[in-house]
Amino acid sequence: MFGLSRVVKRIEQEKTLDEISEPLSKWYSKLTAPDPVKYVLSGSWLGHQLHPMLTDLPIGAWVMASALDVTGGKKMQPASQRLVALGFLSAIPTAITGASDWSESYGKEQRVGMAHILGNAWGITLQGLSWVARKNDRHKLGAGLSLLGLGFTTSAAYLGGHLTLNDGVGVNHTAFEQRTKKWTDVAAEDDVQEGQLIRVTANKTPVVLTRHQGELHALSATCAHAGGPLNKGHIEDDCIVCPWHHSKFRITDGTPMRGPAGSAQPTWDVRAQEGRVLVKAAD
């Protein structure tokens, strides 16, 4: 195991972080609970999580600021100062969206996420102090603070990458489903009642069936956000609500109408034939 991996393992097992992370995540989850807020912060309108896209802005600005500090000389000091400010300002929506995603995590993922937040908090603070120093013509001090802040930010970015690439946080849990393109008999038509959710299997892939306003509909039963069982959720208006984190997917086309899900839920074509319900993956 590499040295950095051992550090992450220690963080995952550090239960003292729970004293901070658990109450903070509960508070932030309640703060961002309204459907429109979660819809925006989770990137449901975008088609995938919003936070990863935003991270490039502050990191890129701060890297360029430090690069100009090293190579640009005095004539580039105003540009460096503006880049530090740009990074600081863009870090605000980045942090807000990231905290929204993090507030839906638990256990070791939440602990690593807490360390990610703390590292970024130090990074943002140091960049803010760097801007103040530069504003007061203490450019060498500002450059040093920027480099130190960038070190914290880079370390935090490593933890963020670990959460996604090692732990699968934010990964679409339906990405590797084997969805058959052949019509498959999955249930008796009489078993699919109005407003009920039933789980069936099509070529080993779980599917949730429902009848909504008299029409048969089917979505993949594994929630794209974190793998929750949609068949154990409920119908609200024209959406299926996941029982785990309350993501909402439109019944007719799987569009996410509330986060934390950012990806659409895969849909299945449905038809009734001789009292049986058949499904196949939608085109």
ABEGO torsion letter per residue (X at the ends): XBAAAAAAAAAAABAAAAAAAAAAAAAAAAAAABAAAAAAAAGAAAGBBAAAAAAAAAAAAAAAAAAAAAAAEAAAAAAAAAAAAAAAAAAAAAAAAAAAAAAABBEAAAAAAAAAAAAAAAAAAAAAAAAAAAAAGBAAAAAAAAAAAAAAAAAAAAAAAAAAAAAGBGBBAAAABBBBABBBBABBAAABBBGBBBBBBBGGBBBBBBBBGGBBBBBBABBAAAGBBAAABBBBEABBBBAAAGBBBBAAAGBBABOABABBBBBBBBBBBGGBBBBBBBX
